[in-house]
């Protein structure tokens, strides 16, 4: 019950954060240069009457504060508005593009965790040895290199030069195999999906991998120098058992924090990675909405990404109690 109360409390705290995001995004989207109606009618014959009719249809002829109140009223009812450029509901566009972005971000985090945690443990256990030096250099390069540049290099090597992997697009494992030409059966679908996902996953996950590996190494070194580890060694506990049962679990709390707080970085990196690999996700949708001054779509995508980030941070906080029994969310003493 205490954990449930804490979860409700954090969800209530998220409300003013999301309201702040909506206000800032609404002002930036509506006060920026350019006219969305003119962009929508670009290359078409139109007169002032048509422009005024479209402005009335989307509420662009009303004062800014009235438009914000109208938008928030619809948002509370589950209506994200109508895209000016696509002339479709914003919610429908987001649902179409959310799957590829989540697939990319989740797979990038899976790659980062699966590689960073073992490498961090090995580096800490082999401190100041050649293995440790190599891992530290690799982490420094990973932190310093932009994800889009990594993506371009991966395309040049593995798609253009070697021809091993595709350079663009995604094949979605949740779609039926017959929706793709040349794919027969679910096994072939999953295999092709993995081939198309591999390069963008590595490009987006390298930064997360490098960050997590550095933190994992530091925390494992600190844990291995703890008094409880020295006591376990004095009792003759095997080194592998000490790493697995005594040092590893304590060192994971900062990793959970990094994963939760770096969610915004991963989502931001997904925008560039989707552009490089021609993936029709939320990132490309957001970039196109900005270039088209489609403020309804900009608002909808921003609110969805903000909600994902806030929920990710809350899940991160709650995860502490499951990893470390010493962490509680009870009342203050």
JOQUI-V816487 format. One record per backbone hydrogen bond with DSSP energy under -0.5 kcal/mol. NH is the residue of the N-H (numbers start at 1). CO is the residue of the C=O. E is the energy in kcal/mol with one decimal. If there is no record, write none. Layout:
BEGIN
NH,CO,E
NH,CO,E
END
This chain:
BEGIN
5,1,-2.5
6,2,-2.3
7,3,-2.2
8,4,-2.4
9,5,-2.5
10,6,-2.4
11,7,-2.3
12,8,-2.2
13,9,-1.8
14,10,-1.4
15,11,-0.6
15,12,-0.9
16,12,-0.6
17,13,-0.8
18,14,-2.4
19,15,-2.3
20,16,-2.4
21,17,-2.2
22,18,-2.3
23,19,-2.3
24,20,-2.3
25,21,-2.5
26,22,-2.4
27,23,-2.3
28,24,-2.4
29,25,-2.6
30,26,-2.0
31,27,-2.3
32,28,-0.6
39,35,-2.0
40,36,-2.0
41,37,-2.0
42,39,-0.8
44,41,-2.3
51,47,-1.9
52,48,-2.6
53,49,-2.1
54,50,-2.3
55,51,-2.4
56,52,-2.3
57,53,-2.0
58,54,-2.0
59,56,-0.6
60,55,-2.3
61,55,-0.8
62,59,-1.2
67,63,-2.0
68,64,-2.0
69,65,-2.3
70,66,-2.4
71,67,-2.3
72,68,-2.8
73,69,-2.2
74,70,-2.1
75,71,-2.4
76,72,-2.2
77,73,-0.8
78,75,-1.7
79,74,-3.4
80,78,-0.6
83,88,-3.1
87,83,-1.3
90,81,-2.4
93,89,-1.6
94,90,-2.4
95,91,-2.3
96,92,-1.7
97,93,-1.6
98,94,-2.2
99,95,-0.7
101,97,-1.2
102,98,-2.6
103,99,-2.6
104,100,-2.2
105,101,-2.8
106,102,-2.8
107,103,-2.0
108,104,-2.1
109,105,-2.2
110,106,-2.3
111,107,-2.5
112,108,-2.4
113,109,-2.9
114,110,-2.3
115,111,-1.4
116,112,-3.0
117,113,-1.5
119,115,-1.7
120,116,-2.8
121,117,-2.2
122,118,-2.5
123,119,-2.5
124,120,-2.1
125,121,-2.5
126,122,-2.0
127,124,-0.9
129,126,-1.9
132,126,-0.7
132,129,-0.6
133,129,-2.1
134,130,-2.5
135,131,-2.0
136,132,-2.2
137,133,-2.1
138,134,-2.5
139,135,-2.3
140,136,-2.1
141,137,-2.4
142,138,-2.4
143,139,-2.3
144,140,-1.6
145,141,-1.0
150,146,-1.9
151,147,-2.3
152,148,-2.1
153,149,-2.4
154,150,-2.6
155,151,-2.2
156,152,-2.3
157,153,-2.2
158,154,-2.5
159,154,-0.6
159,155,-1.4
160,155,-2.6
161,156,-2.1
162,157,-2.3
164,158,-1.8
165,158,-1.9
169,277,-2.9
172,170,-0.5
175,172,-1.5
179,176,-1.7
180,177,-1.8
183,180,-1.1
184,182,-0.5
185,183,-0.6
189,185,-1.5
190,186,-2.7
191,187,-2.2
192,188,-2.5
193,189,-2.2
194,190,-2.2
195,191,-2.1
196,192,-2.2
197,193,-1.6
198,194,-1.7
199,195,-0.6
200,196,-0.5
201,197,-2.3
202,198,-2.1
203,199,-2.5
204,200,-2.4
205,201,-2.4
206,202,-1.5
208,204,-0.6
209,205,-2.8
210,206,-2.7
211,207,-2.3
212,208,-2.7
213,209,-2.4
214,210,-1.9
215,211,-1.9
216,212,-2.9
217,213,-2.4
218,214,-2.1
219,215,-2.7
220,216,-2.5
221,217,-2.2
222,218,-2.0
223,219,-2.6
224,220,-2.6
225,221,-0.8
225,222,-0.5
226,223,-1.7
230,226,-1.9
231,227,-2.4
232,228,-1.9
233,229,-2.4
234,230,-2.0
235,231,-1.5
236,233,-1.5
237,232,-2.4
242,238,-2.0
243,239,-2.4
244,240,-2.3
245,241,-3.0
246,241,-0.7
246,242,-1.3
247,242,-2.5
248,243,-1.6
251,247,-1.4
252,249,-1.1
253,250,-0.8
256,252,-2.1
257,253,-1.8
258,254,-2.5
259,255,-2.6
260,256,-2.3
261,257,-2.7
262,258,-2.3
263,260,-1.0
264,261,-0.7
266,262,-2.4
267,263,-2.4
268,264,-2.5
269,265,-2.6
270,266,-1.8
271,267,-0.9
271,268,-0.6
272,268,-0.8
273,269,-2.5
274,270,-2.6
275,271,-1.2
276,272,-2.4
277,273,-2.5
278,275,-0.6
279,274,-2.6
281,279,-1.9
282,97,-0.7
285,281,-1.8
286,282,-2.5
287,283,-2.4
288,284,-2.5
289,285,-2.0
290,286,-2.0
291,287,-2.2
292,288,-1.6
293,290,-1.3
294,289,-2.5
295,293,-1.6
298,294,-2.4
299,295,-2.5
300,296,-2.2
301,297,-2.6
302,298,-2.4
303,299,-2.6
304,300,-1.9
305,301,-2.7
306,302,-2.7
307,303,-2.2
308,304,-2.3
309,305,-2.1
310,306,-2.5
311,307,-2.6
312,308,-2.1
313,309,-2.2
314,310,-2.1
315,311,-2.7
316,312,-1.9
317,313,-2.1
318,314,-2.3
319,315,-1.9
320,316,-0.7
320,317,-0.9
321,317,-0.5
321,318,-0.9
322,318,-0.6
322,319,-0.7
323,319,-1.8
324,320,-2.9
325,323,-0.5
327,324,-1.9
328,326,-0.5
END
